[in-house]
């Protein structure tokens, strides 16, 4: 199945929204979470999700949430 450029963007924007909501639900916020502009401009595959940069507190919170999930 080949997606149109618009379908590609809608898919990645939906994924970013879902990821942002899931992270927010566990108290993790990536301020620069979004669609990678370079990959979005291309026509091969789906655009990439750019997790961006985060501060130390966010990195530690994410690590704690992942650890809790892996070792309930």
Predicted model as a PDB file, atoms N, CA, C, CB and O in Angstrom, pLDDT in the B-factor column:
MODEL        1                                                                  
ATOM      1  N   UNK A   1       0.841  -1.182   0.000  1.00 65.00           N  
ATOM      2  CA  UNK A   1       0.000   0.000   0.000  1.00 65.00           C  
ATOM      3  C   UNK A   1       0.886   1.245   0.000  1.00 65.00           C  
ATOM      4  CB  UNK A   1      -0.957  -0.002   1.221  1.00 65.00           C  
ATOM      5  O   UNK A   1       1.760   1.393   0.854  1.00 65.00           O  
ATOM      6  N   UNK A   2       0.660   2.116  -0.940  1.00 78.00           N  
ATOM      7  CA  UNK A   2       1.425   3.353  -1.044  1.00 78.00           C  
ATOM      8  C   UNK A   2       0.556   4.496  -0.525  1.00 78.00           C  
ATOM      9  CB  UNK A   2       1.886   3.616  -2.520  1.00 78.00           C  
ATOM     10  O   UNK A   2      -0.583   4.682  -0.952  1.00 78.00           O  
ATOM     11  N   UNK A   3       1.119   5.242   0.391  1.00 80.00           N  
ATOM     12  CA  UNK A   3       0.391   6.365   0.972  1.00 80.00           C  
ATOM     13  C   UNK A   3       0.696   7.648   0.225  1.00 80.00           C  
ATOM     14  CB  UNK A   3       0.736   6.522   2.450  1.00 80.00           C  
ATOM     15  O   UNK A   3       1.815   7.849  -0.247  1.00 80.00           O  
ATOM     16  N   UNK A   4      -0.292   8.508   0.118  1.00 85.00           N  
ATOM     17  CA  UNK A   4      -0.081   9.827  -0.468  1.00 85.00           C  
ATOM     18  C   UNK A   4       0.711  10.669   0.536  1.00 85.00           C  
ATOM     19  CB  UNK A   4      -1.449  10.515  -0.838  1.00 85.00           C  
ATOM     20  O   UNK A   4       0.763  10.324   1.717  1.00 85.00           O  
ATOM     21  N   UNK A   5       1.322  11.759   0.089  1.00 85.00           N  
ATOM     22  CA  UNK A   5       2.038  12.634   1.037  1.00 85.00           C  
ATOM     23  C   UNK A   5       1.133  13.101   2.180  1.00 85.00           C  
ATOM     24  CB  UNK A   5       2.609  13.855   0.300  1.00 85.00           C  
ATOM     25  O   UNK A   5       1.573  13.187   3.326  1.00 85.00           O  
ATOM     26  N   UNK A   6      -0.111  13.397   1.872  1.00 88.00           N  
ATOM     27  CA  UNK A   6      -1.038  13.845   2.923  1.00 88.00           C  
ATOM     28  C   UNK A   6      -1.311  12.715   3.919  1.00 88.00           C  
ATOM     29  CB  UNK A   6      -2.368  14.340   2.299  1.00 88.00           C  
ATOM     30  O   UNK A   6      -1.344  12.952   5.126  1.00 88.00           O  
ATOM     31  N   UNK A   7      -1.505  11.507   3.431  1.00 89.00           N  
ATOM     32  CA  UNK A   7      -1.734  10.359   4.317  1.00 89.00           C  
ATOM     33  C   UNK A   7      -0.510  10.089   5.188  1.00 89.00           C  
ATOM     34  CB  UNK A   7      -2.083   9.105   3.494  1.00 89.00           C  
ATOM     35  O   UNK A   7      -0.647   9.733   6.358  1.00 89.00           O  
ATOM     36  N   UNK A   8       0.678  10.256   4.624  1.00 88.00           N  
ATOM     37  CA  UNK A   8       1.919  10.073   5.396  1.00 88.00           C  
ATOM     38  C   UNK A   8       1.971  11.060   6.549  1.00 88.00           C  
ATOM     39  CB  UNK A   8       3.163  10.248   4.491  1.00 88.00           C  
ATOM     40  O   UNK A   8       2.295  10.692   7.678  1.00 88.00           O  
ATOM     41  N   UNK A   9       1.645  12.337   6.257  1.00 90.00           N  
ATOM     42  CA  UNK A   9       1.694  13.363   7.294  1.00 90.00           C  
ATOM     43  C   UNK A   9       0.614  13.133   8.347  1.00 90.00           C  
ATOM     44  CB  UNK A   9       1.537  14.754   6.675  1.00 90.00           C  
ATOM     45  O   UNK A   9       0.869  13.298   9.540  1.00 90.00           O  
ATOM     46  N   UNK A  10      -0.571  12.758   7.924  1.00 92.00           N  
ATOM     47  CA  UNK A  10      -1.633  12.484   8.894  1.00 92.00           C  
ATOM     48  C   UNK A  10      -1.246  11.333   9.809  1.00 92.00           C  
ATOM     49  CB  UNK A  10      -2.950  12.165   8.176  1.00 92.00           C  
ATOM     50  O   UNK A  10      -1.516  11.372  11.009  1.00 92.00           O  
ATOM     51  N   UNK A  11      -0.613  10.307   9.244  1.00 91.00           N  
ATOM     52  CA  UNK A  11      -0.202   9.144  10.046  1.00 91.00           C  
ATOM     53  C   UNK A  11       0.833   9.538  11.089  1.00 91.00           C  
ATOM     54  CB  UNK A  11       0.364   8.036   9.142  1.00 91.00           C  
ATOM     55  O   UNK A  11       0.719   9.154  12.253  1.00 91.00           O  
ATOM     56  N   UNK A  12       1.831  10.295  10.687  1.00 92.00           N  
ATOM     57  CA  UNK A  12       2.879  10.659  11.646  1.00 92.00           C  
ATOM     58  C   UNK A  12       2.369  11.679  12.668  1.00 92.00           C  
ATOM     59  CB  UNK A  12       4.103  11.224  10.907  1.00 92.00           C  
ATOM     60  O   UNK A  12       2.767  11.636  13.832  1.00 92.00           O  
ATOM     61  N   UNK A  13       1.500  12.588  12.249  1.00 95.00           N  
ATOM     62  CA  UNK A  13       0.929  13.539  13.205  1.00 95.00           C  
ATOM     63  C   UNK A  13       0.063  12.819  14.238  1.00 95.00           C  
ATOM     64  CB  UNK A  13       0.099  14.608  12.471  1.00 95.00           C  
ATOM     65  O   UNK A  13       0.065  13.185  15.413  1.00 95.00           O  
ATOM     66  N   UNK A  14      -0.673  11.800  13.806  1.00 95.00           N  
ATOM     67  CA  UNK A  14      -1.468  10.992  14.732  1.00 95.00           C  
ATOM     68  C   UNK A  14      -0.563  10.254  15.715  1.00 95.00           C  
ATOM     69  CB  UNK A  14      -2.345   9.987  13.958  1.00 95.00           C  
ATOM     70  O   UNK A  14      -0.852  10.193  16.910  1.00 95.00           O  
ATOM     71  N   UNK A  15       0.526   9.699  15.209  1.00 94.00           N  
ATOM     72  CA  UNK A  15       1.469   8.984  16.076  1.00 94.00           C  
ATOM     73  C   UNK A  15       2.076   9.928  17.109  1.00 94.00           C  
ATOM     74  CB  UNK A  15       2.584   8.330  15.237  1.00 94.00           C  
ATOM     75  O   UNK A  15       2.206   9.570  18.280  1.00 94.00           O  
ATOM     76  N   UNK A  16       2.445  11.122  16.683  1.00 95.00           N  
ATOM     77  CA  UNK A  16       3.010  12.110  17.611  1.00 95.00           C  
ATOM     78  C   UNK A  16       1.981  12.464  18.680  1.00 95.00           C  
ATOM     79  CB  UNK A  16       3.462  13.388  16.851  1.00 95.00           C  
ATOM     80  O   UNK A  16       2.317  12.561  19.861  1.00 95.00           O  
ATOM     81  N   UNK A  17       0.740  12.654  18.273  1.00 96.00           N  
ATOM     82  CA  UNK A  17      -0.313  12.971  19.237  1.00 96.00           C  
ATOM     83  C   UNK A  17      -0.518  11.864  20.259  1.00 96.00           C  
ATOM     84  CB  UNK A  17      -1.611  13.239  18.515  1.00 96.00           C  
ATOM     85  O   UNK A  17      -0.657  12.124  21.454  1.00 96.00           O  
ATOM     86  N   UNK A  18      -0.535  10.629  19.778  1.00 97.00           N  
ATOM     87  CA  UNK A  18      -0.712   9.494  20.689  1.00 97.00           C  
ATOM     88  C   UNK A  18       0.470   9.355  21.642  1.00 97.00           C  
ATOM     89  CB  UNK A  18      -0.896   8.199  19.897  1.00 97.00           C  
ATOM     90  O   UNK A  18       0.287   9.094  22.831  1.00 97.00           O  
ATOM     91  N   UNK A  19       1.673   9.528  21.121  1.00 95.00           N  
ATOM     92  CA  UNK A  19       2.867   9.429  21.962  1.00 95.00           C  
ATOM     93  C   UNK A  19       2.887  10.544  23.003  1.00 95.00           C  
ATOM     94  CB  UNK A  19       4.140   9.486  21.099  1.00 95.00           C  
ATOM     95  O   UNK A  19       3.190  10.303  24.171  1.00 95.00           O  
ATOM     96  N   UNK A  20       2.567  11.751  22.579  1.00 94.00           N  
ATOM     97  CA  UNK A  20       2.537  12.886  23.510  1.00 94.00           C  
ATOM     98  C   UNK A  20       1.527  12.638  24.626  1.00 94.00           C  
ATOM     99  CB  UNK A  20       2.193  14.194  22.763  1.00 94.00           C  
ATOM    100  O   UNK A  20       1.814  12.896  25.795  1.00 94.00           O  
ATOM    101  N   UNK A  21       0.342  12.138  24.267  1.00 95.00           N  
ATOM    102  CA  UNK A  21      -0.689  11.860  25.271  1.00 95.00           C  
ATOM    103  C   UNK A  21      -0.245  10.753  26.229  1.00 95.00           C  
ATOM    104  CB  UNK A  21      -2.007  11.466  24.586  1.00 95.00           C  
ATOM    105  O   UNK A  21      -0.438  10.865  27.440  1.00 95.00           O  
ATOM    106  N   UNK A  22       0.343   9.700  25.696  1.00 93.00           N  
ATOM    107  CA  UNK A  22       0.790   8.589  26.543  1.00 93.00           C  
ATOM    108  C   UNK A  22       1.894   9.039  27.492  1.00 93.00           C  
ATOM    109  CB  UNK A  22       1.284   7.417  25.679  1.00 93.00           C  
ATOM    110  O   UNK A  22       1.894   8.670  28.667  1.00 93.00           O  
ATOM    111  N   UNK A  23       2.820   9.824  26.996  1.00 92.00           N  
ATOM    112  CA  UNK A  23       3.897  10.329  27.857  1.00 92.00           C  
ATOM    113  C   UNK A  23       3.336  11.258  28.934  1.00 92.00           C  
ATOM    114  CB  UNK A  23       4.961  11.070  27.017  1.00 92.00           C  
ATOM    115  O   UNK A  23       3.746  11.194  30.093  1.00 92.00           O  
ATOM    116  N   UNK A  24       2.409  12.110  28.547  1.00 93.00           N  
ATOM    117  CA  UNK A  24       1.797  13.024  29.513  1.00 93.00           C  
ATOM    118  C   UNK A  24       1.072  12.249  30.606  1.00 93.00           C  
ATOM    119  CB  UNK A  24       0.823  13.980  28.808  1.00 93.00           C  
ATOM    120  O   UNK A  24       1.107  12.641  31.772  1.00 93.00           O  
ATOM    121  N   UNK A  25       0.416  11.153  30.235  1.00 92.00           N  
ATOM    122  CA  UNK A  25      -0.303  10.335  31.214  1.00 92.00           C  
ATOM    123  C   UNK A  25       0.607   9.777  32.301  1.00 92.00           C  
ATOM    124  CB  UNK A  25      -1.003   9.198  30.516  1.00 92.00           C  
ATOM    125  O   UNK A  25       0.152   9.522  33.416  1.00 92.00           O  
ATOM    126  N   UNK A  26       1.893   9.585  31.987  1.00 90.00           N  
ATOM    127  CA  UNK A  26       2.821   9.055  32.990  1.00 90.00           C  
ATOM    128  C   UNK A  26       3.756  10.139  33.526  1.00 90.00           C  
ATOM    129  CB  UNK A  26       3.642   7.911  32.395  1.00 90.00           C  
ATOM    130  O   UNK A  26       4.748   9.840  34.192  1.00 90.00           O  
ATOM    131  N   UNK A  27       3.435  11.391  33.233  1.00 88.00           N  
ATOM    132  CA  UNK A  27       4.184  12.505  33.794  1.00 88.00           C  
ATOM    133  C   UNK A  27       5.474  12.844  33.086  1.00 88.00           C  
ATOM    134  CB  UNK A  27       4.481  12.222  35.185  1.00 88.00           C  
ATOM    135  O   UNK A  27       6.368  13.441  33.686  1.00 88.00           O  
ATOM    136  N   UNK A  28       5.593  12.476  31.818  1.00 90.00           N  
ATOM    137  CA  UNK A  28       6.805  12.771  31.050  1.00 90.00           C  
ATOM    138  C   UNK A  28       6.434  13.712  29.912  1.00 90.00           C  
ATOM    139  CB  UNK A  28       7.468  11.460  30.500  1.00 90.00           C  
ATOM    140  O   UNK A  28       5.518  13.427  29.141  1.00 90.00           O  
ATOM    141  N   UNK A  29       7.139  14.826  29.806  1.00 90.00           N  
ATOM    142  CA  UNK A  29       6.869  15.800  28.754  1.00 90.00           C  
ATOM    143  C   UNK A  29       8.150  16.070  27.969  1.00 90.00           C  
ATOM    144  CB  UNK A  29       6.303  17.117  29.350  1.00 90.00           C  
ATOM    145  O   UNK A  29       9.160  16.487  28.537  1.00 90.00           O  
ATOM    146  N   UNK A  30       8.101  15.829  26.672  1.00 89.00           N  
ATOM    147  CA  UNK A  30       9.191  16.192  25.774  1.00 89.00           C  
ATOM    148  C   UNK A  30       8.773  17.490  25.083  1.00 89.00           C  
ATOM    149  CB  UNK A  30       9.503  15.039  24.725  1.00 89.00           C  
ATOM    150  O   UNK A  30       7.912  17.460  24.204  1.00 89.00           O  
ATOM    151  N   UNK A  31       9.359  18.624  25.458  1.00 89.00           N  
ATOM    152  CA  UNK A  31       8.921  19.907  24.910  1.00 89.00           C  
ATOM    153  C   UNK A  31       9.042  19.997  23.392  1.00 89.00           C  
ATOM    154  CB  UNK A  31       9.712  21.014  25.533  1.00 89.00           C  
ATOM    155  O   UNK A  31       8.253  20.694  22.755  1.00 89.00           O  
ATOM    156  N   UNK A  32      10.001  19.314  22.811  1.00 91.00           N  
ATOM    157  CA  UNK A  32      10.205  19.444  21.362  1.00 91.00           C  
ATOM    158  C   UNK A  32       9.763  18.220  20.581  1.00 91.00           C  
ATOM    159  CB  UNK A  32      11.652  19.714  21.074  1.00 91.00           C  
ATOM    160  O   UNK A  32      10.211  18.024  19.452  1.00 91.00           O  
ATOM    161  N   UNK A  33       8.893  17.387  21.151  1.00 94.00           N  
ATOM    162  CA  UNK A  33       8.365  16.222  20.452  1.00 94.00           C  
ATOM    163  C   UNK A  33       7.587  16.684  19.230  1.00 94.00           C  
ATOM    164  CB  UNK A  33       7.468  15.369  21.386  1.00 94.00           C  
ATOM    165  O   UNK A  33       6.724  17.557  19.330  1.00 94.00           O  
ATOM    166  N   UNK A  34       7.889  16.103  18.082  1.00 95.00           N  
ATOM    167  CA  UNK A  34       7.184  16.503  16.870  1.00 95.00           C  
ATOM    168  C   UNK A  34       7.583  15.667  15.673  1.00 95.00           C  
ATOM    169  CB  UNK A  34       7.439  17.956  16.578  1.00 95.00           C  
ATOM    170  O   UNK A  34       8.245  14.637  15.806  1.00 95.00           O  
ATOM    171  N   UNK A  35       7.174  16.119  14.512  1.00 94.00           N  
ATOM    172  CA  UNK A  35       7.490  15.455  13.257  1.00 94.00           C  
ATOM    173  C   UNK A  35       8.841  15.950  12.765  1.00 94.00           C  
ATOM    174  CB  UNK A  35       6.387  15.708  12.195  1.00 94.00           C  
ATOM    175  O   UNK A  35       9.097  17.154  12.752  1.00 94.00           O  
ATOM    176  N   UNK A  36       9.713  15.020  12.358  1.00 92.00           N  
ATOM    177  CA  UNK A  36      11.004  15.388  11.783  1.00 92.00           C  
ATOM    178  C   UNK A  36      10.772  16.015  10.415  1.00 92.00           C  
ATOM    179  CB  UNK A  36      11.946  14.151  11.675  1.00 92.00           C  
ATOM    180  O   UNK A  36      10.279  15.359   9.498  1.00 92.00           O  
ATOM    181  N   UNK A  37      11.126  17.271  10.287  1.00 89.00           N  
ATOM    182  CA  UNK A  37      10.864  18.014   9.056  1.00 89.00           C  
ATOM    183  C   UNK A  37      11.565  17.476   7.828  1.00 89.00           C  
ATOM    184  CB  UNK A  37      11.255  19.417   9.243  1.00 89.00           C  
ATOM    185  O   UNK A  37      10.991  17.474   6.739  1.00 89.00           O  
ATOM    186  N   UNK A  38      12.793  17.022   7.982  1.00 90.00           N  
ATOM    187  CA  UNK A  38      13.556  16.519   6.835  1.00 90.00           C  
ATOM    188  C   UNK A  38      12.907  15.263   6.278  1.00 90.00           C  
ATOM    189  CB  UNK A  38      15.018  16.232   7.233  1.00 90.00           C  
ATOM    190  O   UNK A  38      12.705  15.155   5.069  1.00 90.00           O  
ATOM    191  N   UNK A  39      12.579  14.314   7.143  1.00 88.00           N  
ATOM    192  CA  UNK A  39      11.972  13.078   6.652  1.00 88.00           C  
ATOM    193  C   UNK A  39      10.548  13.321   6.151  1.00 88.00           C  
ATOM    194  CB  UNK A  39      11.967  12.015   7.756  1.00 88.00           C  
ATOM    195  O   UNK A  39      10.078  12.603   5.268  1.00 88.00           O  
ATOM    196  N   UNK A  40       9.863  14.311   6.696  1.00 87.00           N  
ATOM    197  CA  UNK A  40       8.508  14.626   6.248  1.00 87.00           C  
ATOM    198  C   UNK A  40       8.508  15.203   4.839  1.00 87.00           C  
ATOM    199  CB  UNK A  40       7.846  15.607   7.213  1.00 87.00           C  
ATOM    200  O   UNK A  40       7.538  15.051   4.096  1.00 87.00           O  
ATOM    201  N   UNK A  41       9.604  15.867   4.475  1.00 85.00           N  
ATOM    202  CA  UNK A  41       9.695  16.464   3.140  1.00 85.00           C  
ATOM    203  C   UNK A  41       9.986  15.418   2.068  1.00 85.00           C  
ATOM    204  CB  UNK A  41      10.775  17.538   3.119  1.00 85.00           C  
ATOM    205  O   UNK A  41       9.755  15.663   0.884  1.00 85.00           O  
ATOM    206  N   UNK A  42      10.492  14.254   2.475  1.00 80.00           N  
ATOM    207  CA  UNK A  42      10.820  13.210   1.522  1.00 80.00           C  
ATOM    208  C   UNK A  42       9.586  12.455   1.070  1.00 80.00           C  
ATOM    209  CB  UNK A  42      11.816  12.255   2.119  1.00 80.00           C  
ATOM    210  O   UNK A  42       8.471  12.726   1.515  1.00 80.00           O  
ATOM    211  N   UNK A  43       9.805  11.509   0.183  1.00 76.00           N  
ATOM    212  CA  UNK A  43       8.678  10.735  -0.338  1.00 76.00           C  
ATOM    213  C   UNK A  43       8.862   9.241  -0.116  1.00 76.00           C  
ATOM    214  CB  UNK A  43       8.492  11.014  -1.820  1.00 76.00           C  
ATOM    215  O   UNK A  43       8.104   8.437  -0.660  1.00 76.00           O  
ATOM    216  N   UNK A  44       9.859   8.858   0.677  1.00 75.00           N  
ATOM    217  CA  UNK A  44      10.127   7.446   0.914  1.00 75.00           C  
ATOM    218  C   UNK A  44       9.729   7.066   2.327  1.00 75.00           C  
ATOM    219  CB  UNK A  44      11.604   7.125   0.672  1.00 75.00           C  
ATOM    220  O   UNK A  44      10.223   7.665   3.283  1.00 75.00           O  
ATOM    221  N   UNK A  45       8.864   6.103   2.484  1.00 77.00           N  
ATOM    222  CA  UNK A  45       8.480   5.642   3.814  1.00 77.00           C  
ATOM    223  C   UNK A  45       7.721   6.688   4.592  1.00 77.00           C  
ATOM    224  CB  UNK A  45       9.691   5.230   4.587  1.00 77.00           C  
ATOM    225  O   UNK A  45       7.341   7.733   4.065  1.00 77.00           O  
ATOM    226  N   UNK A  46       7.510   6.388   5.840  1.00 82.00           N  
ATOM    227  CA  UNK A  46       6.811   7.326   6.713  1.00 82.00           C  
ATOM    228  C   UNK A  46       7.802   8.319   7.325  1.00 82.00           C  
ATOM    229  CB  UNK A  46       6.050   6.568   7.824  1.00 82.00           C  
ATOM    230  O   UNK A  46       8.958   7.971   7.566  1.00 82.00           O  
ATOM    231  N   UNK A  47       7.360   9.542   7.574  1.00 90.00           N  
ATOM    232  CA  UNK A  47       8.233  10.502   8.242  1.00 90.00           C  
ATOM    233  C   UNK A  47       8.613   9.998   9.632  1.00 90.00           C  
ATOM    234  CB  UNK A  47       7.548  11.880   8.339  1.00 90.00           C  
ATOM    235  O   UNK A  47       7.904   9.188  10.227  1.00 90.00           O  
ATOM    236  N   UNK A  48       9.722  10.482  10.129  1.00 92.00           N  
ATOM    237  CA  UNK A  48      10.201  10.094  11.454  1.00 92.00           C  
ATOM    238  C   UNK A  48       9.596  10.986  12.533  1.00 92.00           C  
ATOM    239  CB  UNK A  48      11.734  10.160  11.511  1.00 92.00           C  
ATOM    240  O   UNK A  48       9.250  12.142  12.287  1.00 92.00           O  
ATOM    241  N   UNK A  49       9.480  10.427  13.721  1.00 94.00           N  
ATOM    242  CA  UNK A  49       9.059  11.193  14.885  1.00 94.00           C  
ATOM    243  C   UNK A  49      10.331  11.671  15.569  1.00 94.00           C  
ATOM    244  CB  UNK A  49       8.151  10.339  15.861  1.00 94.00           C  
ATOM    245  O   UNK A  49      11.217  10.874  15.877  1.00 94.00           O  
ATOM    246  N   UNK A  50      10.417  12.963  15.802  1.00 94.00           N  
ATOM    247  CA  UNK A  50      11.577  13.556  16.459  1.00 94.00           C  
ATOM    248  C   UNK A  50      11.250  13.724  17.937  1.00 94.00           C  
ATOM    249  CB  UNK A  50      11.966  14.928  15.806  1.00 94.00           C  
ATOM    250  O   UNK A  50      10.413  14.543  18.317  1.00 94.00           O  
ATOM    251  N   UNK A  51      11.935  12.920  18.770  1.00 91.00           N  
ATOM    252  CA  UNK A  51      11.703  13.031  20.210  1.00 91.00           C  
ATOM    253  C   UNK A  51      12.333  14.294  20.780  1.00 91.00           C  
ATOM    254  CB  UNK A  51      12.253  11.804  20.930  1.00 91.00           C  
ATOM    255  O   UNK A  51      11.945  14.760  21.852  1.00 91.00           O  
ATOM    256  N   UNK A  52      13.288  14.834  20.073  1.00 88.00           N  
ATOM    257  CA  UNK A  52      13.898  16.078  20.501  1.00 88.00           C  
ATOM    258  C   UNK A  52      14.810  15.917  21.700  1.00 88.00           C  
ATOM    259  CB  UNK A  52      12.842  17.071  20.815  1.00 88.00           C  
ATOM    260  O   UNK A  52      15.234  14.814  22.046  1.00 88.00           O  
ATOM    261  N   UNK A  53      15.087  17.008  22.301  1.00 90.00           N  
ATOM    262  CA  UNK A  53      15.978  17.025  23.458  1.00 90.00           C  
ATOM    263  C   UNK A  53      15.147  17.150  24.720  1.00 90.00           C  
ATOM    264  CB  UNK A  53      17.004  18.183  23.359  1.00 90.00           C  
ATOM    265  O   UNK A  53      14.040  17.687  24.695  1.00 90.00           O  
ATOM    266  N   UNK A  54      15.688  16.650  25.831  1.00 89.00           N  
ATOM    267  CA  UNK A  54      14.995  16.803  27.103  1.00 89.00           C  
ATOM    268  C   UNK A  54      16.027  17.070  28.191  1.00 89.00           C  
ATOM    269  CB  UNK A  54      14.144  15.542  27.437  1.00 89.00           C  
ATOM    270  O   UNK A  54      17.214  16.783  28.033  1.00 89.00           O  
ATOM    271  N   UNK A  55      15.549  17.619  29.285  1.00 91.00           N  
ATOM    272  CA  UNK A  55      16.461  17.908  30.393  1.00 91.00           C  
ATOM    273  C   UNK A  55      16.662  16.657  31.251  1.00 91.00           C  
ATOM    274  CB  UNK A  55      15.920  19.075  31.256  1.00 91.00           C  
ATOM    275  O   UNK A  55      16.020  15.631  31.031  1.00 91.00           O  
ATOM    276  N   UNK A  56      17.541  16.756  32.209  1.00 93.00           N  
ATOM    277  CA  UNK A  56      17.895  15.629  33.066  1.00 93.00           C  
ATOM    278  C   UNK A  56      16.679  15.081  33.808  1.00 93.00           C  
ATOM    279  CB  UNK A  56      18.967  16.046  34.063  1.00 93.00           C  
ATOM    280  O   UNK A  56      16.506  13.864  33.886  1.00 93.00           O  
ATOM    281  N   UNK A  57      15.837  15.953  34.351  1.00 93.00           N  
ATOM    282  CA  UNK A  57      14.656  15.493  35.078  1.00 93.00           C  
ATOM    283  C   UNK A  57      13.734  14.664  34.183  1.00 93.00           C  
ATOM    284  CB  UNK A  57      13.893  16.686  35.653  1.00 93.00           C  
ATOM    285  O   UNK A  57      13.215  13.633  34.609  1.00 93.00           O  
ATOM    286  N   UNK A  58      13.531  15.111  32.953  1.00 91.00           N  
ATOM    287  CA  UNK A  58      12.676  14.373  32.018  1.00 91.00           C  
ATOM    288  C   UNK A  58      13.290  13.025  31.671  1.00 91.00           C  
ATOM    289  CB  UNK A  58      12.444  15.189  30.738  1.00 91.00           C  
ATOM    290  O   UNK A  58      12.586  12.017  31.620  1.00 91.00           O  
ATOM    291  N   UNK A  59      14.595  13.000  31.434  1.00 91.00           N  
ATOM    292  CA  UNK A  59      15.272  11.739  31.113  1.00 91.00           C  
ATOM    293  C   UNK A  59      15.152  10.747  32.263  1.00 91.00           C  
ATOM    294  CB  UNK A  59      16.751  11.991  30.787  1.00 91.00           C  
ATOM    295  O   UNK A  59      14.905   9.562  32.038  1.00 91.00           O  
ATOM    296  N   UNK A  60      15.326  11.221  33.484  1.00 94.00           N  
ATOM    297  CA  UNK A  60      15.213  10.340  34.646  1.00 94.00           C  
ATOM    298  C   UNK A  60      13.781   9.856  34.859  1.00 94.00           C  
ATOM    299  CB  UNK A  60      15.705  11.057  35.894  1.00 94.00           C  
ATOM    300  O   UNK A  60      13.560   8.706  35.237  1.00 94.00           O  
ATOM    301  N   UNK A  61      12.818  10.729  34.617  1.00 92.00           N  
ATOM    302  CA  UNK A  61      11.406  10.340  34.751  1.00 92.00           C  
ATOM    303  C   UNK A  61      11.057   9.274  33.716  1.00 92.00           C  
ATOM    304  CB  UNK A  61      10.475  11.573  34.590  1.00 92.00           C  
ATOM    305  O   UNK A  61      10.388   8.292  34.036  1.00 92.00           O  
ATOM    306  N   UNK A  62      11.507   9.465  32.481  1.00 92.00           N  
ATOM    307  CA  UNK A  62      11.256   8.480  31.433  1.00 92.00           C  
ATOM    308  C   UNK A  62      11.901   7.147  31.787  1.00 92.00           C  
ATOM    309  CB  UNK A  62      11.782   8.984  30.080  1.00 92.00           C  
ATOM    310  O   UNK A  62      11.285   6.093  31.628  1.00 92.00           O  
ATOM    311  N   UNK A  63      13.126   7.193  32.263  1.00 94.00           N  
ATOM    312  CA  UNK A  63      13.819   5.952  32.665  1.00 94.00           C  
ATOM    313  C   UNK A  63      13.049   5.243  33.786  1.00 94.00           C  
ATOM    314  CB  UNK A  63      15.272   6.263  33.130  1.00 94.00           C  
ATOM    315  O   UNK A  63      12.922   4.018  33.773  1.00 94.00           O  
ATOM    316  N   UNK A  64      12.543   6.003  34.745  1.00 94.00           N  
ATOM    317  CA  UNK A  64      11.785   5.410  35.857  1.00 94.00           C  
ATOM    318  C   UNK A  64      10.489   4.774  35.364  1.00 94.00           C  
ATOM    319  CB  UNK A  64      11.473   6.474  36.923  1.00 94.00           C  
ATOM    320  O   UNK A  64      10.141   3.674  35.791  1.00 94.00           O  
ATOM    321  N   UNK A  65       9.776   5.450  34.474  1.00 92.00           N  
ATOM    322  CA  UNK A  65       8.527   4.908  33.942  1.00 92.00           C  
ATOM    323  C   UNK A  65       8.806   3.629  33.156  1.00 92.00           C  
ATOM    324  CB  UNK A  65       7.815   5.950  33.046  1.00 92.00           C  
ATOM    325  O   UNK A  65       8.082   2.644  33.303  1.00 92.00           O  
ATOM    326  N   UNK A  66       9.829   3.633  32.335  1.00 92.00           N  
ATOM    327  CA  UNK A  66      10.173   2.434  31.552  1.00 92.00           C  
ATOM    328  C   UNK A  66      10.591   1.300  32.460  1.00 92.00           C  
ATOM    329  CB  UNK A  66      11.295   2.738  30.552  1.00 92.00           C  
ATOM    330  O   UNK A  66      10.223   0.148  32.230  1.00 92.00           O  
ATOM    331  N   UNK A  67      11.355   1.614  33.489  1.00 94.00           N  
ATOM    332  CA  UNK A  67      11.790   0.588  34.437  1.00 94.00           C  
ATOM    333  C   UNK A  67      10.583  -0.005  35.176  1.00 94.00           C  
ATOM    334  CB  UNK A  67      12.803   1.179  35.447  1.00 94.00           C  
ATOM    335  O   UNK A  67      10.488  -1.223  35.332  1.00 94.00           O  
ATOM    336  N   UNK A  68       9.672   0.847  35.625  1.00 92.00           N  
ATOM    337  CA  UNK A  68       8.459   0.365  36.310  1.00 92.00           C  
ATOM    338  C   UNK A  68       7.651  -0.549  35.410  1.00 92.00           C  
ATOM    339  CB  UNK A  68       7.590   1.545  36.767  1.00 92.00           C  
ATOM    340  O   UNK A  68       7.099  -1.549  35.870  1.00 92.00           O  
ATOM    341  N   UNK A  69       7.577  -0.218  34.147  1.00 89.00           N  
ATOM    342  CA  UNK A  69       6.808  -1.013  33.187  1.00 89.00           C  
ATOM    343  C   UNK A  69       7.492  -2.359  32.913  1.00 89.00           C  
ATOM    344  CB  UNK A  69       6.626  -0.232  31.871  1.00 89.00           C  
ATOM    345  O   UNK A  69       6.827  -3.386  32.777  1.00 89.00           O  
ATOM    346  N   UNK A  70       8.815  -2.339  32.834  1.00 91.00           N  
ATOM    347  CA  UNK A  70       9.571  -3.557  32.547  1.00 91.00           C  
ATOM    348  C   UNK A  70       9.646  -4.482  33.745  1.00 91.00           C  
ATOM    349  CB  UNK A  70      10.965  -3.210  32.090  1.00 91.00           C  
ATOM    350  O   UNK A  70       9.752  -5.698  33.589  1.00 91.00           O  
ATOM    351  N   UNK A  71       9.591  -3.912  34.945  1.00 90.00           N  
ATOM    352  CA  UNK A  71       9.716  -4.691  36.179  1.00 90.00           C  
ATOM    353  C   UNK A  71       8.598  -4.319  37.148  1.00 90.00           C  
ATOM    354  CB  UNK A  71      11.098  -4.459  36.836  1.00 90.00           C  
ATOM    355  O   UNK A  71       8.837  -3.653  38.156  1.00 90.00           O  
ATOM    356  N   UNK A  72       7.362  -4.758  36.833  1.00 84.00           N  
ATOM    357  CA  UNK A  72       6.226  -4.361  37.687  1.00 84.00           C  
ATOM    358  C   UNK A  72       6.294  -4.945  39.084  1.00 84.00           C  
ATOM    359  CB  UNK A  72       4.929  -4.779  37.046  1.00 84.00           C  
ATOM    360  O   UNK A  72       5.409  -4.695  39.901  1.00 84.00           O  
TER     361      UNK A  72                                                      
ENDMDL                                                                          
END                                                                             
